[in-house]
Structure formats: structure tokens, C-alpha cells
């Protein structure tokens, strides 16, 4: 007799492959040779785990950060849900581009004349 084990529930990498230009993520990457000879990322995020999605340029942040608890951290936290989908929209158009981080107030200008 033996106990049959099921594969753990995971989210596929499809969302992470759709990221708009300028975005990246912190998901672990495990490469394996595929059937056609190319390398393929085979690591999938387990249900309940998070992946942080952020702008590649550290001086920029996502235009919209409304899908997780901290809406001001510049990170899109995607949780792998029990339906095997991530908790943020797969339609990436509304995400917008990565925008430059600006101070809340405009800095004072220097009144020194330039020769």
C-alpha cells in the first residue's frame, strides 16, 4: 500500500511572461532544457506565495499600485490564489508605464546666476 500524493497547487508563469516593458519580478527562476532543446523556466509559484513585480529602473515606480495592501510602496504584490491565478489583473494595459519618482514638493531653485 502507498499514499498517493498530488502535485502542489501552483500558479503558472503566464502573467510573469506578459509583463509590460520596464517591469520585472523577484520570482525564482529554475531553467531546464525543454523538449525542443531550448531552456525553459520550470519553477512555478506555490499557492499562497507572493511575487513582487516592480520597475527595472530603481528611480521609477508603477503608474498604478492599487491591487495590494500597500499602495505607496511601488511594488505590485501578486499572490498566487487557490484558483491558480495571481491576484492582480492579467490585462496589463491598465498597469501603465513605469514613471519617475518625484518629490511631494517642488524643490527651491537656486537663484545663483549662471555665467
C-alpha positions in Angstrom: 0.0 0.0 0.0 1.1 3.6 -0.6 -0.3 7.0 -0.2 -0.8 9.0 -3.5 0.5 12.5 -3.3 -0.8 15.2 -5.6 1.4 17.8 -7.1 1.2 21.0 -5.0 -1.0 23.7 -6.4 0.9 26.4 -8.2 0.3 29.4 -10.5 1.6 29.2 -14.0 4.2 31.7 -15.2 1.9 33.2 -17.8 1.3 36.5 -16.1 5.0 37.0 -15.5 5.6 36.4 -19.2 3.2 39.2 -20.0 4.9 42.0 -18.0 4.9 45.3 -19.8 8.3 46.8 -20.9 10.2 48.2 -17.9 8.7 45.7 -15.4 10.4 42.8 -13.7 9.8 40.4 -10.8 11.6 38.6 -8.0 10.3 35.1 -8.7 12.9 32.4 -8.5 14.0 31.1 -11.9 14.8 27.4 -12.5 15.9 26.7 -16.0 15.5 23.2 -17.6 16.1 22.1 -21.1 12.8 21.9 -22.9 11.6 19.3 -25.5 12.7 21.5 -28.4 16.2 21.9 -26.9 15.7 25.5 -25.6 15.8 26.5 -21.9 12.5 27.0 -20.1 11.7 28.3 -16.6 10.0 25.5 -14.8 9.6 27.0 -11.3 6.0 27.9 -10.6 4.9 29.9 -7.5 3.0 27.8 -4.9 -0.5 28.8 -3.9 -0.3 31.3 -1.0 3.1 32.6 -2.0 3.8 36.2 -3.3 5.8 37.6 -6.2 6.8 41.2 -6.2 6.5 43.0 -9.5 8.4 46.3 -9.9 10.1 48.6 -12.3 13.6 47.6 -13.5 14.8 51.2 -13.1 15.1 51.9 -9.4 14.2 55.6 -10.0 10.8 54.6 -11.3 7.7 53.1 -9.9 4.5 51.6 -11.4 1.9 54.2 -12.5 -0.8 52.2 -10.7 -0.3 50.4 -7.4 -3.8 49.6 -6.2 -4.0 45.8 -6.2 -2.3 45.1 -2.9 -2.3 46.3 0.7 0.5 48.9 0.4 -0.5 51.3 -2.4 2.6 53.6 -1.9 5.5 51.1 -1.9 6.0 51.0 -5.7 5.7 47.2 -5.6 2.8 45.2 -7.2 2.5 42.2 -4.8 0.9 39.3 -6.7 -0.4 36.4 -4.5 -0.9 33.0 -6.0 -4.6 32.2 -5.3 -6.3 28.8 -4.9 -7.8 29.2 -8.4 -4.1 29.0 -9.6 -4.2 32.6 -10.8 -2.3 35.6 -9.4 -4.3 38.3 -7.5 -3.6 41.2 -9.9 -5.1 41.8 -13.4 -3.7 39.7 -16.3 -4.7 42.5 -18.6 -1.6 44.6 -18.2 -2.7 47.6 -20.3 -4.2 49.4 -17.3 -0.9 49.0 -15.4 0.6 51.9 -17.3 4.3 52.6 -17.7 6.9 52.9 -15.0 7.0 56.6 -14.1 9.8 58.7 -12.5 9.6 59.1 -8.7 9.1 62.8 -7.9 9.3 64.6 -4.5 6.0 65.6 -3.0 7.0 69.3 -3.1 8.9 71.1 -5.8 12.5 71.9 -4.6 13.5 75.5 -4.2 15.5 76.8 -7.1 18.9 78.3 -6.7 18.9 82.0 -7.5 22.6 82.0 -8.4 23.3 83.4 -11.8 25.0 81.2 -14.3 27.8 83.0 -16.2 
